[in-house]
Amino acid sequence: MSVTTVTDMPNGGTKPIKDYLLTIDMAKELCMRSKTGKAKKAC
């Protein structure tokens, strides 16, 4: 699921950004698919 939020910029303006919501299960799945040693330790 994606959400759009607005962030403040250093020049005083604002910028919309797209962010994503993950469930814990989905985050674990992504972590387990990673091929780096650091990610495997975190899972």
C-alpha positions in Angstrom: 0.0 0.0 0.0 1.4 3.4 -0.8 0.7 6.7 0.8 1.5 10.3 -0.3 2.6 12.8 2.3 4.0 16.3 2.2 7.5 17.2 3.5 8.9 20.6 4.3 11.9 21.6 2.2 14.9 23.7 3.4 14.0 26.5 1.1 10.6 26.9 2.8 8.6 25.0 0.2 6.9 21.7 0.4 7.3 18.5 -1.6 4.9 15.6 -1.9 6.6 12.2 -1.4 5.3 8.7 -2.0 5.9 6.2 0.8 5.0 2.6 1.4 3.4 0.8 4.3 4.6 -2.7 5.0 3.3 -5.4 7.3 5.9 -7.1 9.6 5.4 -10.3 7.6 6.1 -8.5 4.3 9.2 -6.8 5.7 10.5 -10.2 6.8 9.8 -11.7 3.4 11.7 -8.9 1.7 14.6 -9.3 4.2 14.8 -13.1 3.6 15.0 -12.6 -0.2 18.0 -10.3 0.2 21.3 -11.9 -0.7 23.5 -9.9 1.7 24.8 -11.2 4.9 23.7 -8.1 6.9 20.1 -8.7 5.9 20.2 -12.4 6.8 21.4 -11.5 10.3 18.6 -8.9 10.7 15.9 -11.5 9.8 
